[in-house]
């Protein structure tokens, strides 16, 4: 299995699992404890297994505007934008974040399980000699610090004001220059720090030093388990569960600006399929919670009466509210009343709700 620069630290302090071919921590103490630390204070995640590619050159913008449905030409300098790479049927190759680092210089961050696929997809679509593709994944670490106090903690360590949400900029922490990106995957404020090094040994040393500094400032280490429950509470999709090559972007309820811009030029890959699907798509995404106790899981069936009408794509029990909840898909023409999930061969009534699951006045980015 592949390993990040923090592998030895994870092995000493956490419980490791195989995640898309990477040996990664699922937890250090408990998923509930780590989850609540992020909702109430701050936690950090090693997300260095994700792919980080630089697309540079005078035709880099034109290439990316074909590969993704977001209007890349409208990205401002040092702005990050969430979007996708679609196939011809408007299904997902992956969801990605594209950041305009400089004129003719873009950073593309993709999911760990899709690193090779996205690298090959970008490379396949390069038609110009004025585009260079480079992989900086193994020369950098990527540490996400999330929670209501995350931004202040990072700012204090840097001794400077941080870039705003979905903006990037360089900061100096521990006398080392790092890149801060105001992005994340938990529903909370914070950002992601990119650590750079010339060698593997140097990367390990720098990343471990950053982790010790975070620990000394009451930032809790969090594994993939809490990352999953946090993103589900916020209603964020996970590649491989909620979005796949076979689930289209319209059914996934993600075909809107700024993620997807039907008016931009040039036409992006998958646009023709999106146009057709906007008139009729086979499924619709729903966010739901159980009326009574129970835990819905991936691939559980959704019923209306005795008729199977859909499936659960992601499900768990909330460490915050203690409710069973999830994300799923049902047939487009089905009303969202009288639905149930089959739990242990018995129907459990569900209520379709708006995300996030938590009270957004008390938790999350928009808390008052």
N, C-alpha and C positions, 0 to 999 in steps of 0.2 A: 504494500500500500504506500501511497505517496504521503509525504510529511511536510508540514510547515516548519518555519524557523523555531516555533515554540513547542515542537513536538516533545522534547525532553521535559519541558516545564509542564506540559499537559499530562504526560505519563506519570510524573511525580505527584501531581495535585488533583487529577481528575479521572473520570471513567471514560475510556476510549471505545469508539465503535468504528466500523467501516461505513463511511459516508461517501458514496460515489467514487470509491477507490482511494479515498483519503482516510487516514487514521486520525480521527478528530474527537474532541471531548463532547460527550452528550450532556454531562453535568459534573459539577465539582462537589456540591453538597446535595441539594435537591432542586428539581425543576421549579417547584413552587417557590422556594426561598429565592432563587435567582430571578424568577419572573417578577416577584414583588419588589425586589431590590431595584429593578429597572423602572417599575411603575412609580416607586416612592422616592428614589434617590438617584443612583447611577450604577450601571454595570458595563463590563466590557466583554467583547466577543472577538475571538480570532477568526477573521474571515479571509485570511490570506490564501485559502484554497480557491477563491474565485479568480477568474481570468482577468488579466489587465493588459490590454493591447493598445499600442500607440498607432494611430493612422495619421500620417503626415504627408505634406506635399501640396502643391497648388491645386490638385484635383481631389484632395481628401474630402472636402465638403460635398462635392458633387457625388462622389461614391457613396458616402453615408446617407445622402438624401435619397438615393435609390434603395439602399438597404433597409432603411427604417422609415416608418410613416410619420414620424415627427418632423417638423420643419427645422432641419439642422441649420439652414441659412439664417434663421431668426435667433439662434442662440447667441447671447451676448458673450463677450470675453469673460472667461472664468465662471461661466454658468454651466451647471449640470442639468441634464434633462432625462427623465425616465421615459422609456419607449420600448419597442420590440423589434425583432427581426422576424418577419413573417415568411411563410412559404407561399406558393402560388395559390393555394386554397384558403389563404388567410388564417391558417393555423400558425402556431408559434414555433419557430426555431429556438427562440429564447426571449426572455425579457432582459433588457440591458439598460445601463446608464451611460449616456454619451456626454462628455465634458469638453467644452472648448477651452483648451489650455492656453492657446496662443493662436495667432493668425496661421492658418494652414496646419494646425496641430490639435489632434483630438485624442482623448483617452476613452476607451470603450471597456466597461466592466461587465463581465458576463458570469453566469452561474458555473460553479465548479464542475458539475456533471456535463456541461456543454462546451468546455474549453476547446477541445479538439474540433468539435463540430463548427463552432463559431469562427475559429481561426481559419478552417478550410473554406467556410462559406464566404468570409470576407475576401480571402485570397482568390477564390474562384471568380469573384465578381470584379476584380481589379482589371481594368482594360487599358489603363493609362500608365505610362512610364513615370508620370508625375505624382505617383502615390507610393509611399513606403509603409509597409506593415511590420511592426516589431513587437515582440513579446517581452514585457518587463515583469511578468508574474513572479518569476523565480529570483528576481533581483530586488524585490520589495516585499514588505509585510504590510498587511492591511488590518488595522485594529478599530473596531466600532465601539464607541463609547456612547451609551444611550441612557436617557432618563432626565427628569426635570432639573437635576443639578449638574448634568453632564457638561453642558456648555460653559457654565461658570468655572467648573473644575479645570477644564482644558484651558480656558482663558487665563486663569490664575497661574497655571503652570507655564503658559507661554508668555505671560506678562504683557499681553496685548489683546485687543479686541479681535474677535473671530469673524470670518466671513459669514454672511447670513445663510439661511436655509437655501439649499441648492446652489450655493456659490462655493468656490474653492479659493485657496490662497496658501502661501507658505507661512509656517510658524516655526519658532525655535523653542524646543523643549529639551531640557537636559543638555543644553549646548549643542543640540543636533537639529539641523533643518529638516522639517517634515512638511508634507502636504496635508492640509486639512480640507475635507469636503463635508459640507453641511447636509449630508445624506444619511439614511438609515432605514431600518426594516422592522421597527418595533411599534410605530405610532407615537413614540416619544421624541423629544428634541435631542440634540446632540450632534454627532458627526462621526466621520471616519478619518483616522490618521494613517498616512502612508509613510512607511519608514524605508529609506533607501540605503543601499550598501554596495560595495564593490565585490565582496566575496560572501560565501555562505557563512563562514565563521563570523565575519563582521556583522552580518544581518542578524544572526542569532544573538550576539552580544548586545546590539542596539535594541532589538525587540524585547529581550528579557529585561533590559534596563528600564524601558518604558513601562512594562508591566509592573515592575516593582514600585515604580513611581506612582502608578495608578492605585495600586494596593495601599500604599502609604497615605493616599488621599481618599480612602473609604469607597473606592470603586470596586464593586464585587465581580469576580470572574464568573462568566456565564457560558453555558454550553449550548449545543444545538437544540436541546430539548426546550429550554426557555425561549430561544430564538423562534422556535416554531409556534409555541403557545402565544407569544407576544404578537407575532405577525397575524395569527388567526384572529385574535381579539380585535385587532385594528381593521380586519377585513382585507388584508393583503394576500395576493395570490402567490402560490408556490409552484415553480416549474416542476412538471412531472406529476402533480396532483391536480391543481386547479386550471393550469394552462399547459397544453401539450401540442404536439404536431397535429393532433386530430380535433382539438377544440378550437373553434374559430374565434377571432377577436371580437366579433359582434356578440356572439353568445356569451362571451366572457365579460360583457359590459365594459369593455375598455376601448371601444372605437369612438373616442371623442377627443377634442382638443384639450391640452396640447399634445397628448400622447400620440394621437393620430389626426392628421390634417388632410382631409380630402381635397382641399383647394390648392395645396402646394404643388410646385413644379420643381423637378421633373416627377413623373409618376413613380411611385414606389412599388416594389415587388409585393404582390398580393392585392393591389388596389382594385383590380377588376372584380375579384372575388368579394371584396368588402362591399362594393357597390351592389352586387346581387344579394348578398346576405342581409343588407339593410332593409330590403323588401321582404325577405323571408329567411329566418335563420332557425335551425332545428331545435335549439335549446335556449334556455335563459338561466343565468346565474342567480342563485338565491343565497341569502345569509339568514341563518335560522338559529333558534334555540329550542331545547326540549321544554315542554310544559312541566314534566315531572323529572325525577332523577333518572340519570342514564348517561352513557357516553357514546356518541356516534363516532364511527371510524370511517376511514377511507374505503370506498367501494361498497358501503352499506347501501341498500336499496331504499328509495323513497316511493311511498305509495299514496294514492288518493283512493280511499276506500280499499278495495281489494285489487285495484289496478296499479301495476308498477308504472311510475311516470318519470323516474329519474334516479339519481345516485348521489351519494355524498362524495365530494372530492377531497375534503379535509374535515376532520372533526376531533374534538377533545373535550375535556372539562376545564373550565376557566379557573386558574389559581386565584383570580381576583374575586369573581362573583360566585364561584362554585357551581355554575350552571353548565350543563352539557350543551354544546353549540357547534356550529360548523358552517361550511360553505358547500353548496351543492348545485346540481343542474337538474332542471325539470323541463319537460316538453313545453315549447313556446305557447301553445294554445291552452295550457292548463292554468286554472285559477290557483291562487296561492292559499286557498282555504282548505280545511279538512285534509291536511297532509300529515303523514306519519313516516317514521323511519323504523325499519324492521330491526329490533334489538333482541338477540337471542330468540329468534323466531316469533317474537311478539311485537305488535305495532306500538310505537311510542309517539304520541302526538307532538308535532312541532309547530312553532309559530314563526312565520317569515317576518324578519325585522330589518331595520336599517343598521348598517355598521357605523361606528364601532360598537362592540358589545358593552364597553364600559361607559360610564357617565363622562362625557367629554368636557364637562365643566370642572371635573375633579382630576381627570387623568388625560394624558395625551398632549399633543402639540398645541392644541387650541384651548387648553385649560385656562380658566380665569384666575 
